[in-house]
Amino acid sequence: MGSLASRPKAPSTQVAYVPQTTTTTASTDTSTTDASADSAQTTAAEVRKTNLLSSARSRLGTVQTSFRGLLDLATGNTTRKTLLGE
């Protein structure tokens, strides 16, 4: 016997294009090369920082730190079951 409704279809995949950044350094001066390397490291650190902050705001990144969560366990609620049936 056939079904009345068709089977659910998987949603189509979405392609996200990310522009590629190109850096051109044609100078032979070591002081400017060191400065550009330092600035590249700081920008990479900033990108990592923003990624960590944005992932912490997601639903999976949240941790209950209110009195219902971790703080409640530390206050003295130490009576727990140790055996099955208690």
C-alpha positions as CSV (number, residue, x, y, z in Angstrom):
1,M,0.0,0.0,0.0
2,G,1.4,3.4,-0.9
3,S,1.7,6.4,1.4
4,L,-0.5,9.5,1.1
5,A,2.4,11.9,1.4
6,S,5.8,11.9,-0.3
7,R,9.0,11.2,1.5
8,P,10.7,14.2,3.1
9,K,13.6,15.5,1.0
10,A,16.9,16.6,2.3
11,P,17.5,20.3,2.0
12,S,19.8,21.4,-0.7
13,T,23.3,22.3,0.3
14,Q,24.3,26.0,0.4
15,V,27.6,27.0,-1.0
16,A,29.3,29.9,0.8
17,Y,32.0,31.6,-1.2
18,V,34.8,33.2,0.8
19,P,36.9,35.8,-0.9
20,Q,40.6,35.0,-0.9
21,T,42.9,37.6,0.5
22,T,46.1,38.3,-1.2
23,T,49.0,40.1,0.3
24,T,51.9,41.5,-1.8
25,T,55.1,42.5,-0.2
26,A,57.9,43.6,-2.5
27,S,60.1,45.3,0.0
28,T,63.5,44.0,1.0
29,D,63.7,45.9,4.3
30,T,63.7,43.6,7.3
31,S,62.2,46.0,9.7
32,T,59.0,46.4,7.6
33,T,58.9,42.6,7.0
34,D,59.0,42.0,10.8
35,A,56.3,44.6,11.3
36,S,54.1,43.1,8.7
37,A,54.7,39.6,10.2
38,D,53.8,41.0,13.6
39,S,50.6,42.7,12.3
40,A,49.7,39.4,10.5
41,Q,50.1,37.5,13.8
42,T,48.0,40.1,15.6
43,T,45.2,40.0,13.0
44,A,45.3,36.2,13.1
45,A,45.0,36.4,16.9
46,E,42.0,38.7,16.6
47,V,40.3,36.4,14.1
48,R,40.8,33.5,16.5
49,K,39.5,35.6,19.4
50,T,36.3,36.6,17.5
51,N,35.7,33.0,16.4
52,L,36.0,31.8,20.0
53,L,33.7,34.6,21.2
54,S,31.1,33.8,18.6
55,S,31.2,30.1,19.2
56,A,30.7,30.7,23.0
57,R,27.4,32.5,22.2
58,S,26.0,29.5,20.3
59,R,23.6,27.1,21.9
60,L,26.2,24.3,22.2
61,G,28.8,26.7,23.6
62,T,26.7,27.7,26.6
63,V,27.3,26.3,30.1
64,Q,24.8,26.9,32.9
65,T,26.8,28.9,35.4
66,S,23.8,30.2,37.3
67,F,22.6,28.7,40.6
68,R,20.8,26.0,38.6
69,G,24.0,24.9,37.0
70,L,27.6,24.6,38.2
71,L,27.3,27.0,41.1
72,D,24.5,25.0,42.7
73,L,26.7,21.8,42.8
74,A,29.4,23.7,44.7
75,T,27.2,25.2,47.4
76,G,26.6,22.1,49.5
77,N,24.2,19.9,47.7
78,T,26.3,16.9,48.3
79,T,23.6,14.3,49.2
80,R,23.5,12.1,46.2
81,K,22.5,8.5,45.5
82,T,25.4,6.1,45.8
83,L,23.5,2.9,45.2
84,L,20.7,2.0,42.8
85,G,17.3,2.2,44.6
86,E,18.3,4.6,47.3
